[in-house]
Amino acid sequence: MIYRGKWRISLSTHAQVEGSSVGITEDMIEATIKSGRMRWFAKNNVDFISEYKRGKVICRGQVKYDNFILILTIA
């Protein structure tokens, strides 16, 4: 569980597997969620975006209820 402001953020199993298969470490994912740029789109969807030397990390999530975001995929 990762916290950012009022939000509780959790990673789905699919996101963890996808991140590790592409070579994105757990530290990069956590840093992206904690300090990356938040971009809202549609009604309940959000992207966390950070740029690193090796490329850009995008964590796409969905607001499930009240103050909880579930990260569904990592690119």
Secondary structure, 3 states (H helix, E strand, C coil): CEEECCEEEEECHHHHHHHHHHCCCHHHHHHHHHHCEEEEECCCEEEEEEEECCEEEEEEEEEEECCEEEEEEEC
